[in-house]
Amino acid sequence: MPARIARGLVHVSRAPTLAGGYLPIRVLRMTEEHAKWWDEHVQKKWIDSLDRADKNWNWPFRIFNVTRLAAETLGQMPAALVAGVECASPPYVMPCVMSLLVEKYPDLQDHSRESAFLWYLSPAPDQFFLEGRGRDLSAIPQRRALMRIGMDMAITASYNAMRRGRLGLHADPGGGEALLRWYGGPEGRMSNLPANHPLPVGFRRIIMRNDGRYFYHDEDSAFAVSCELDTLR
């Protein structure tokens, strides 16, 4: 039995940079201060002007407060996580990746088992780092790496919640075909849930239906992609 299944897993502690080195990062529970900082310095200033799935997301109110508290009320064990670089002033960790997941959700493929489910994932865009850190490429993390780190945060949370890495998500339609290709391609390496496969009983099954944009990690695929980031832990 892999150690991460029996004992859990530590989050990544560094991210590759554009210069080819590594930048120390921390993964920790998100606070409202993190959400407000992201909304002011990243979301409204950069993401909302780009053609991305996370355009116009509201982290302080809708995601961190309303959605997280709703999941808590339903007993889904929500976890708001942030990965960032330590800084000297509040919020003391400059967010690079924001995510919200629940640690207790029916597995998309096998509803008799429990899984983690990733609701929101948002890596900072390149423009944010280039503005603040100029030509210092050693201080700019690779955006492609940040997306993988964000996914690893969710897989790690699944292991630590004793879900054996199982993870589900819905690819926001705002991400178009590119987002589908990422999750189902060589970087995301997730399995696409067939559109004729029923969703677990609940809100998604009744209101949203299966639009063919659901993806999942089973134990094997989660283990494989998780091991690839062990050098960053």
Steps between C-alpha positions, in 0.01 A plus 500: 500500500649841405595707803283793393190281521576386853654815648393788277719739304671836545426780254757632255749751640654649184405591144716502184577846362544644152875516567517126552544505877251471785304745713398408858123492550261410781162329483266592782136549586357808334384790715257774405799734487656282227171506307472879522865550399454272198182680398673840505844416362440206266133437421374848415828636370602213274274194478177689429658654189606161360311226319514239777263263675554686829403840359273698735535256788430656838728342759429707814120470494367237265775238524672537838188591697178388328617187315732382775239546772234328288730199459565501873127499569463195275777319687728488195813607691606803290867598481605839362871484419756751376853450372723802515833666557582633847506879532569749778159670509139374517379253391860370560463243223456654155249266330602333173226233492153508654274198539184381670416131528290271713651193660177300523314445174375188318753369251389592148573155360393285797236674712540248781845644582599842628729739315619857513341744255677812372260790458732791420861523385674820390873551432632855473561613139843581361415871481470521877852371559656699215360824636620443853830328434607640164781312331604303807411163351625320810209654690231408245344151526400318183124536451470146362666378818256699712205320341658165579579614853137604543385156392756339730363703791161337441644149459707545817188613687327185375780283639497682832123455527550125444341510152807329347552781248157465339389835364225637279435836337293679237686693228336842485349564152679837504823309448376358169671208331843606626404421859362162396825421324702598807308283746478204265842545338859412595519766774171444681474129417146474633225275364196662342170384647281388208201729446262205541642415844267625777632750752473429874162576655479867592495853360726431203294203386170687526596847377822482301491153343802335343615721215805288419740741675553295817840345567637277771815344640477142615757362743743397226505828307513709819798300622682537168463879467560553870831315490618722215493800734679331788820688407318823590392390850 
